[in-house]
């Protein structure tokens, strides 16, 4: 494996042989560029760990704000009501 432009590079063959090690590096924040015949073809990166509870709380809070600002207290006609109205207009 080599370094190129600040990224670790590995050939497809190296990636196949050392996948577990490369995954550990990606989990630690390292980016690995996978090359095939000297050309970059893929990038292996880790996925940031996000606090699930914090995101859920933020999402629920945002949902509550949306409900408050967008709620009119009325609902539209049901599908059955719309169909019935269209049928009555044809008669």
KOLFI-659844 format. One record per residue: residue number from 1; z, y, x of N, C-alpha, C in turn. Coordinates in steps of 0.1 Angstrom, whole numbers, padded with zeros to 4 digits, always signed. Example, Ala and Ser with C-alpha at 12.3 -4.5 7.8 and 13.67 -1.06 7.14 Angstrom:
// residues 2
   i   npz   npy   npx  capz  capy  capx   cpz   cpy   cpx
   1 +0078 -0057 +0132 +0078 -0045 +0123 +0078 -0033 +0132
   2 +0071 -0022 +0128 +0071 -0011 +0137 +0079 +0000 +0129
***
This chain:
// residues 91
   i   npz   npy   npx  capz  capy  capx   cpz   cpy   cpx
   1 +0000 -0012 +0008 +0000 +0000 +0000 +0000 +0012 +0009
   2 -0006 +0023 +0004 -0008 +0035 +0012 -0004 +0047 +0003
   3 -0003 +0058 +0009 +0000 +0071 +0002 -0013 +0079 +0003
   4 -0017 +0085 -0009 -0028 +0094 -0009 -0026 +0105 -0019
   5 -0027 +0118 -0014 -0024 +0130 -0022 -0011 +0129 -0029
   6 -0001 +0124 -0023 +0013 +0124 -0029 +0015 +0112 -0038
   7 +0006 +0103 -0039 +0007 +0091 -0048 +0007 +0079 -0039
   8 +0015 +0069 -0043 +0013 +0056 -0037 +0001 +0050 -0043
   9 -0007 +0043 -0034 -0019 +0036 -0039 -0018 +0022 -0036
  10 -0023 +0014 -0045 -0023 -0001 -0043 -0037 -0006 -0048
  11 -0042 -0016 -0041 -0054 -0022 -0046 -0051 -0031 -0058
  12 -0061 -0036 -0065 -0059 -0045 -0076 -0052 -0057 -0071
  13 -0056 -0062 -0060 -0051 -0074 -0054 -0036 -0072 -0051
  14 -0033 -0061 -0044 -0019 -0058 -0041 -0010 -0057 -0054
  15 -0016 -0051 -0064 -0009 -0049 -0077 -0006 -0062 -0083
  16 -0015 -0072 -0083 -0013 -0085 -0088 -0002 -0092 -0081
  17 -0002 -0091 -0067 +0007 -0098 -0059 +0021 -0092 -0060
  18 +0022 -0079 -0062 +0035 -0072 -0061 +0039 -0064 -0074
  19 +0034 -0069 -0086 +0036 -0062 -0098 +0051 -0059 -0101
  20 +0060 -0068 -0099 +0074 -0066 -0102 +0079 -0055 -0094
  21 +0076 -0054 -0081 +0080 -0043 -0072 +0075 -0030 -0077
  22 +0062 -0030 -0080 +0056 -0017 -0085 +0062 -0012 -0098
  23 +0065 -0021 -0106 +0072 -0017 -0119 +0085 -0011 -0116
  24 +0093 -0017 -0107 +0106 -0011 -0103 +0104 +0003 -0098
  25 +0094 +0005 -0089 +0091 +0018 -0084 +0088 +0028 -0095
  26 +0080 +0023 -0105 +0076 +0032 -0116 +0088 +0036 -0124
  27 +0097 +0026 -0126 +0109 +0029 -0133 +0118 +0039 -0126
  28 +0117 +0040 -0113 +0125 +0050 -0105 +0117 +0063 -0104
  29 +0106 +0065 -0111 +0099 +0078 -0111 +0087 +0078 -0102
  30 +0084 +0068 -0095 +0072 +0068 -0086 +0059 +0065 -0094
  31 +0049 +0072 -0090 +0036 +0069 -0097 +0027 +0061 -0087
  32 +0021 +0051 -0092 +0013 +0042 -0083 -0001 +0043 -0089
  33 -0011 +0047 -0080 -0025 +0047 -0084 -0031 +0034 -0079
  34 -0037 +0027 -0089 -0043 +0014 -0086 -0058 +0017 -0083
  35 -0063 +0011 -0072 -0076 +0013 -0068 -0084 +0000 -0068
  36 -0097 +0001 -0070 -0106 -0010 -0070 -0118 -0006 -0061
  37 -0120 -0012 -0051 -0131 -0009 -0041 -0131 +0005 -0037
  38 -0118 +0010 -0034 -0116 +0023 -0029 -0116 +0035 -0039
  39 -0118 +0031 -0052 -0118 +0042 -0063 -0106 +0040 -0071
  40 -0100 +0051 -0075 -0088 +0051 -0084 -0093 +0046 -0098
  41 -0087 +0036 -0103 -0091 +0031 -0117 -0079 +0031 -0127
  42 -0067 +0032 -0122 -0056 +0032 -0132 -0044 +0038 -0125
  43 -0034 +0042 -0133 -0021 +0048 -0128 -0010 +0040 -0135
  44 +0000 +0036 -0127 +0012 +0030 -0132 +0023 +0040 -0131
  45 +0029 +0043 -0143 +0040 +0053 -0143 +0051 +0047 -0152
  46 +0063 +0052 -0149 +0074 +0048 -0158 +0074 +0056 -0171
  47 +0081 +0052 -0180 +0083 +0059 -0193 +0097 +0065 -0192
  48 +0098 +0078 -0195 +0111 +0085 -0194 +0120 +0079 -0205
  49 +0133 +0077 -0200 +0143 +0072 -0209 +0148 +0084 -0217
  50 +0148 +0083 -0230 +0152 +0093 -0239 +0164 +0088 -0247
  51 +0174 +0097 -0248 +0186 +0093 -0256 +0182 +0091 -0271
  52 +0182 +0079 -0276 +0178 +0076 -0289 +0186 +0083 -0300
  53 +0199 +0083 -0298 +0208 +0090 -0308 +0206 +0105 -0309
  54 +0204 +0111 -0297 +0202 +0125 -0297 +0188 +0128 -0304
  55 +0178 +0121 -0301 +0165 +0123 -0307 +0166 +0121 -0322
  56 +0173 +0111 -0327 +0175 +0108 -0341 +0182 +0120 -0348
  57 +0192 +0125 -0342 +0200 +0136 -0348 +0191 +0148 -0348
  58 +0183 +0151 -0338 +0175 +0162 -0338 +0164 +0161 -0349
  59 +0159 +0149 -0350 +0148 +0146 -0360 +0154 +0148 -0374
  60 +0166 +0143 -0377 +0172 +0144 -0390 +0175 +0159 -0393
  61 +0179 +0166 -0383 +0182 +0181 -0385 +0169 +0188 -0388
  62 +0158 +0185 -0381 +0146 +0191 -0384 +0141 +0188 -0398
  63 +0142 +0175 -0401 +0138 +0171 -0415 +0146 +0179 -0426
  64 +0159 +0181 -0424 +0167 +0188 -0433 +0162 +0202 -0435
  65 +0159 +0209 -0423 +0154 +0222 -0424 +0140 +0223 -0431
  66 +0132 +0213 -0428 +0119 +0213 -0435 +0120 +0211 -0450
  67 +0130 +0203 -0454 +0132 +0201 -0468 +0137 +0214 -0475
  68 +0146 +0221 -0468 +0151 +0234 -0474 +0140 +0244 -0475
  69 +0132 +0245 -0465 +0122 +0256 -0465 +0110 +0252 -0473
  70 +0107 +0240 -0475 +0095 +0236 -0482 +0097 +0231 -0496
  71 +0109 +0229 -0500 +0112 +0223 -0513 +0111 +0234 -0524
  72 +0104 +0231 -0535 +0102 +0241 -0546 +0110 +0236 -0558
  73 +0115 +0224 -0558 +0123 +0219 -0569 +0114 +0213 -0580
  74 +0101 +0214 -0578 +0091 +0208 -0588 +0083 +0198 -0582
  75 +0078 +0189 -0590 +0069 +0178 -0585 +0056 +0179 -0592
  76 +0046 +0174 -0586 +0033 +0175 -0592 +0031 +0164 -0602
  77 +0020 +0164 -0609 +0017 +0154 -0619 +0015 +0140 -0613
  78 +0019 +0130 -0620 +0017 +0116 -0615 +0002 +0113 -0616
  79 -0002 +0102 -0609 -0015 +0097 -0609 -0019 +0094 -0623
  80 -0010 +0087 -0631 -0013 +0084 -0645 -0016 +0096 -0653
  81 -0008 +0107 -0651 -0010 +0119 -0659 -0023 +0125 -0656
  82 -0027 +0125 -0643 -0040 +0131 -0639 -0051 +0123 -0645
  83 -0051 +0110 -0645 -0061 +0102 -0651 -0062 +0104 -0666
  84 -0051 +0105 -0672 -0050 +0107 -0687 -0057 +0120 -0690
  85 -0053 +0131 -0683 -0059 +0144 -0685 -0074 +0144 -0683
  86 -0079 +0137 -0673 -0093 +0136 -0671 -0101 +0129 -0682
  87 -0094 +0118 -0687 -0100 +0111 -0698 -0101 +0119 -0711
  88 -0090 +0127 -0713 -0090 +0135 -0725 -0100 +0146 -0724
  89 -0103 +0151 -0712 -0113 +0162 -0711 -0127 +0157 -0714
  90 -0129 +0144 -0712 -0143 +0138 -0714 -0145 +0136 -0729
  91 -0134 +0134 -0737 -0136 +0131 -0751 -0140 +0143 -0759
***
